[in-house]
Amino acid sequence: MKIVVCVKQVPDTAGGVQFNPDGTLNRGAMLTIMNPDDKAGLEAALRLKDQYDAEVTVITMGLPKAEEVLREAMAMGADKGILVTDRCLGGADTWATSTTLAGAIRNLEYDLIISGRQAIDGDTAQVGPQISEHLDIPVISYAQDIKIEGNNVIVQRQYDDRYHMVKAQMPCLITALAELNDPRYMTPGGIFDAYDAEITVWGRNDLVDVDDANLGLNGSPTKIAKASDKVRKGAGEKVVLDTPDESVDYIMDKLLTKHVI
């Protein structure tokens, strides 16, 4: 079995975000992590590797520094890492990103593709399903459990207060929830091996069956009208009262004025 896992290097939002003048994220200036949903998808692939001796290839699109998440994935147990990077691919929205990743994946043999449900820097949940459309394969999203049965994959798909049991023939794409599992840690030996391993780097010329009109910022139909940091709240009104009764009267007056009660 051959499994391809799509991962993304995303900003560590705890450290704040920075924007370029065109409204896109300044990814080169921010601390980064592996997207949590993608890490759960990677762990699912590694468990299938443990069970079926599968080969796991991890692929990402991004700046050259995105090589870091590939080495992290390989230190966890992935077999190969592929970085898709090129200046002409920068500023891509979900459509251009999925077009790029699909063009790269067409170079590979695969039975199963796993991606995260969504990335914490966009929260669109669009790239995984779009990749499946580009490749013309089935997609099962919001996976909270994955099993293999012959040439089929059986997935518990989260749905509101219940789940669906969905079966699809491979090749197939699955999008994983962060709740799918608890990802394993990197091992010391895995870290040494990962940093000794060679990362495959592809650019625009390595993409199969893609049009330049669908790549990068110019090929992105979604445009950012405005971007800003999180708006900070003001200090608010501070009131000092002498007695509990005065405090109650003040609060009740505010609740009545705001039509809360």
ZIWOWO-V592476 format. One record per pair of residues at least 24 apart in sequence whose C-alpha atoms are under 7 Angstrom apart, sorted by sequence separation. I is the first residue (numbers start at 0). J is the second residue. D is the distance in whole Angstrom. If there is no record, write none. Layout:
I&J&D / I&J&D
This chain:
8&32&6 / 9&33&6 / 54&78&6 / 55&79&7 / 56&80&6 / 57&81&6 / 58&82&6 / 59&83&6 / 60&84&6 / 116&140&7 / 8&33&5 / 9&34&6 / 116&141&6 / 7&33&6 / 8&34&6 / 7&34&6 / 6&34&7 / 97&126&5 / 101&130&6 / 137&167&7 / 6&37&5 / 45&76&7 / 142&173&7 / 5&37&7 / 45&77&7 / 93&125&6 / 97&129&6 / 98&130&7 / 101&133&6 / 142&174&6 / 143&175&7 / 93&126&5 / 97&130&5 / 101&134&6 / 138&171&6 / 139&172&6 / 140&173&6 / 141&174&6 / 142&175&5 / 143&176&6 / 136&170&7 / 137&171&5 / 138&172&5 / 139&173&5 / 140&174&5 / 141&175&6 / 142&176&6 / 33&68&6 / 98&133&7 / 136&171&6 / 137&172&6 / 138&173&6 / 139&174&7 / 140&175&7 / 141&176&6 / 143&178&7 / 144&179&6 / 143&179&4 / 4&41&6 / 142&179&7 / 131&172&6 / 2&44&7 / 127&174&6 / 2&53&7 / 6&57&7 / 1&53&6 / 2&54&6 / 3&55&6 / 4&56&6 / 5&57&6 / 6&58&6 / 7&59&6 / 0&53&5 / 1&54&5 / 2&55&5 / 3&56&5 / 4&57&5 / 5&58&5 / 6&59&5 / 0&54&6 / 1&55&6 / 2&56&6 / 3&57&6 / 4&58&6 / 5&59&6 / 8&65&6 / 111&169&6 / 116&174&5 / 110&169&6 / 111&170&5 / 112&171&6 / 113&172&6 / 114&173&6 / 115&174&5 / 116&175&5 / 8&68&6 / 110&170&4 / 111&171&5 / 112&172&5 / 113&173&5 / 114&174&5 / 115&175&5 / 116&176&6 / 109&170&7 / 110&171&7 / 111&172&6 / 112&173&6 / 113&174&6 / 114&175&6 / 115&176&6 / 23&90&6 / 40&113&6 / 40&114&6 / 40&115&6 / 37&114&6 / 37&115&4 / 36&115&4 / 36&116&6 / 36&117&7 / 34&118&6 / 34&119&7 / 103&205&7 / 105&207&6 / 103&206&5 / 102&206&5 / 103&207&6 / 102&207&5 / 3&109&6 / 102&208&6 / 1&108&7 / 2&109&6 / 99&206&7 / 102&209&6 / 1&109&5 / 2&110&6 / 3&111&6 / 4&112&6 / 5&113&6 / 6&114&7 / 75&183&7 / 1&110&5 / 2&111&5 / 3&112&5 / 4&113&5 / 5&114&5 / 75&184&6 / 0&110&6 / 1&111&7 / 2&112&6 / 3&113&6 / 4&114&6 / 10&120&7 / 75&185&5 / 9&120&6 / 74&185&5 / 75&186&7 / 98&209&7 / 74&186&6 / 76&189&7 / 75&189&6 / 74&189&4 / 98&213&7 / 99&214&7 / 74&190&5 / 81&198&6 / 82&199&6 / 83&200&6 / 84&201&6 / 85&202&5 / 80&198&5 / 81&199&5 / 82&200&5 / 83&201&5 / 84&202&5 / 85&203&6 / 95&213&6 / 74&193&5 / 80&199&6 / 81&200&6 / 82&201&6 / 83&202&6 / 95&214&5 / 73&193&5 / 95&215&6 / 70&193&5 / 91&214&7 / 95&218&6 / 70&194&7 / 91&215&4 / 95&219&6 / 90&215&5 / 91&216&5 / 94&219&6 / 88&214&6 / 89&215&5 / 90&216&4 / 88&215&4 / 89&216&6 / 92&219&5 / 87&215&6 / 91&219&6 / 92&221&6 / 40&175&5 / 39&175&7 / 39&176&7 / 39&177&5 / 36&175&6 / 36&176&5 / 39&179&6 / 42&182&5 / 36&177&4 / 39&180&6 / 42&183&7 / 35&177&6 / 39&181&7 / 39&182&6 / 38&182&7 / 22&223&6 / 22&225&6 / 22&226&5 / 16&228&7
